[in-house]
Amino acid sequence: MTTGPDEAARVVVYSKPGCHLCEDAVALVAQVCDELGQAWREVDISGDAELMRTYGEQIPVTFVDGRQHDFWRVDPTRLRRALG
């Protein structure tokens, strides 16, 4: 279940268009969050210079409950455990 910009999401994926690792991460996050009924959202960093500077070399970057959880790849087992 994705959320709007003003809704709370337990999982946030920072990504940018054209990134195949980002596409894979978003698919895994969506699957795990849907299974567990948890809210998530994707943030496109390409339009934000500060986010690009901070995360541009690590994307996709996944946060759970406001804390960095993973980068480059999402481990679905580890994500389930973090959301459990």
C-alpha positions as CSV (number, residue, x, y, z in Angstrom):
1,M,0.0,0.0,0.0
2,T,1.6,3.2,-1.1
3,T,1.0,6.5,0.7
4,G,0.6,10.1,-0.3
5,P,3.2,12.6,0.6
6,D,1.4,13.6,3.8
7,E,0.7,10.1,5.0
8,A,3.0,8.2,7.3
9,A,4.9,5.4,5.7
10,R,7.0,2.9,7.6
11,V,9.2,2.2,4.6
12,V,10.6,4.8,2.2
13,V,12.7,4.0,-0.8
14,Y,14.9,6.8,-2.3
15,S,15.4,6.1,-6.0
16,K,15.7,7.8,-9.4
17,P,14.3,7.1,-12.8
18,G,16.3,4.7,-15.0
19,C,17.8,2.8,-12.1
20,H,17.3,-0.9,-12.5
21,L,18.3,-1.6,-8.9
22,C,15.7,0.9,-7.8
23,E,13.0,-0.9,-9.8
24,D,14.0,-4.2,-8.2
25,A,14.0,-2.6,-4.7
26,V,10.6,-1.0,-5.2
27,A,9.1,-4.3,-6.4
28,L,10.4,-6.1,-3.4
29,V,9.4,-3.4,-0.9
30,A,5.9,-3.3,-2.5
31,Q,5.6,-7.1,-2.2
32,V,6.7,-7.3,1.4
33,C,4.8,-4.3,2.6
34,D,1.6,-5.5,0.8
35,E,2.0,-8.9,2.5
36,L,2.4,-7.3,5.9
37,G,-0.2,-4.5,5.4
38,Q,2.5,-1.8,5.9
39,A,2.5,1.6,4.2
40,W,5.5,2.5,2.0
41,R,6.4,5.2,-0.5
42,E,9.0,6.0,-3.1
43,V,10.9,9.3,-3.3
44,D,12.5,10.3,-6.5
45,I,15.8,12.0,-5.6
46,S,16.6,13.3,-9.1
47,G,14.9,16.6,-8.6
48,D,16.5,17.4,-5.2
49,A,20.2,18.4,-5.2
50,E,20.7,17.6,-1.5
51,L,19.2,14.2,-1.8
52,M,21.3,13.5,-4.9
53,R,24.4,14.6,-3.0
54,T,23.5,12.4,0.0
55,Y,22.2,9.3,-1.7
56,G,23.1,9.5,-5.4
57,E,25.9,6.8,-5.1
58,Q,23.9,4.5,-2.9
59,I,20.5,4.3,-4.5
60,P,18.2,2.7,-3.9
61,V,18.3,3.5,-0.3
62,T,15.6,2.0,2.0
63,F,14.5,3.5,5.3
64,V,12.3,1.7,7.9
65,D,10.7,3.8,10.6
66,G,12.9,6.8,9.7
67,R,16.2,4.9,9.9
68,Q,18.4,3.8,7.0
69,H,17.8,0.0,6.5
70,D,19.5,-1.0,3.3
71,F,21.1,0.4,0.1
72,W,21.7,-1.0,-3.4
73,R,19.7,-4.1,-2.7
74,V,16.7,-5.0,-0.5
75,D,16.8,-8.3,1.4
76,P,13.1,-9.3,1.8
77,T,13.8,-11.5,4.8
78,R,15.6,-8.7,6.6
79,L,12.9,-6.2,5.7
80,R,10.1,-8.6,7.0
81,R,12.0,-8.9,10.2
82,A,12.4,-5.1,10.6
83,L,8.7,-4.7,10.0
84,G,7.7,-7.5,12.4
